[in-house]
Amino acid sequence: MSEKNDILVQVDHLKKYFGVKGLKGPGVQAVEDVSLFIKRGETLGLVGESGCGKTTLGRTILQLHPPTSGKIVYDGETIFEGEDPWVKDENGQLVHVKTPKPKAVNMLPYRRKMQIIFQDPSASLDPRMTVGEIIGEALDIHKLCPNKKDRTDRIKELLSRVGLNTEHANRYPHEFSGGQQQRVGIARALAVRPEFIVCDEPISALDVSIQSQVVNMLEDMQQDLDLTYLFIAHDLSVVRHISNRIGVMYLGTMVELAESYELNRHPIHPYTKTLLSAVPVPDPEVSRSRQRIVLQGDIPSPMNPPSGCRFHTRCPYATEKCKQQVPQFKEHAPGHYAACHLLDE
């Protein structure tokens, strides 16, 4: 796909299932056979409907959720590799088989390199801790500041970088607005000087005016600190603005991945075309001339996903092959990947 030393994060055939107590089978199949790579210094956007597995994918890459199977490589080093414990029997049902346990990797050194900005700032900040204690906690765990003065100076530096005053360090999270709370979350993620940050819908809970400020701040920090982002969001216009490449997920699977401009101008997967047709256009004449694609039916349950292509139950172009065979996620043009049987014909 790319030069090895140019890739910071690589994911191959990653799966994440959540077992359901009292029920047989794999449970919720939240992430299913996802492969992608993220180049050093770029922003990879990730879009899709609510419940499609975007957040779970980001957290699984960081191993906040233990992966079910697949491979995760960070900066050339394998931090997870495990065989799939769920295989299909002759009836097509998933059955559990014994597999070797994944080799244990000490994740503490990687926690300094990989961080996350959570979606809900108010829920991700401990209400019993001051902002200074929240930001300084990571500095203490990783022993980054040898004395109290260095620790205080580092906290003040971080608060200043995210647009907060230094006296805010003594306040509690409930004393801040939503936008300020998110800035605290960003400062906490920056505290250990990471290389890679998962931005899990960092602007979805904010007002529109504050959204642009946070996005601009993230872009400035990427330039200044040489950061790499996995940017998860619903707003395609924001993702288009901030991302170098964009991946589209549907029901736990990656259906399309391409350069930002290429994906927006020449989408090739039916689901991507549907998403883009729903993006509002500020020009009334252009908006009236556009064809809006409306999908029929509801999203299937990830506990019992459809056979074959997971999108076939709502796809207007689905064939018998789509119902029976899982499409291969492969390159159809330079840097443009998709999983659709129609593209193979």
Order of alpha helices (4+ residues) and beta strands (2+ residues): beta-beta-beta-alpha-beta-beta-beta-beta-alpha-beta-alpha-alpha-alpha-alpha-beta-alpha-beta-alpha-beta-beta-alpha-alpha-alpha-alpha-beta-beta
